[in-house]
Amino acid sequence: MVFKTSKIAEFRLWGLLLTLGGMGLMILGLVGIVFDWGTIGRVIAFVSMIIGMIAMVGSVGIYMWAGMLSTSAQIVVCPSCGNQTKVLGKTDRCMVCHTVLSFDKKYAPAAEDGASSE
């Protein structure tokens, strides 16, 4: 993981980026109507609205997927910070301190990288 976040937080980040990108694209597309560019301005606005709405629907799907994954995630206590966090898969990171957590000793990080959760 490049940004050192938990998997659920990463899914939520992509949902947020799609939401902001879709809204920004829809607002930016209205420039053609506001500045009265004629027919080409209406076409630009229509295309940007359609692409922006597809991005918004995609973000809703990602948020729903992250929510469903969050309900089935196992809750553990992080050995580093002591806070409860949710773990998806064999390895994940703490949502608070970003320590690598693992249920399997084969995937457990070295002692200096973090602690193993069992």
TAWO-V203648 format. One line per field, one symbol per residue. phi: phi as a letter, one per 40 degrees, with the letter a starting at -180 (. if undefined). burial: I if it has 16 or more other C-alpha atoms within 10 Angstrom, else O. A space follows every 50 residues. Layout:
phi = ???
burial = ???
This chain:
phi = .ccfbcccccccccccccccccccccccccdccccfcgcccccccccccc cccccccccccccccccccccccccbccccbgccabbbgcbabccbbgcc bacbcccccccccibcbb
burial = OOOOIIIIOOIIIOIIOIIIIIIOIIOOIIOIIOOOOOOOIIOIIIOIIO IIIOIIIIIIOIIOOIOOIIOOOOOIIIIIOOOOIIIIOOIIIIIOIIII IIIOOOOIIOOOOIIIIO
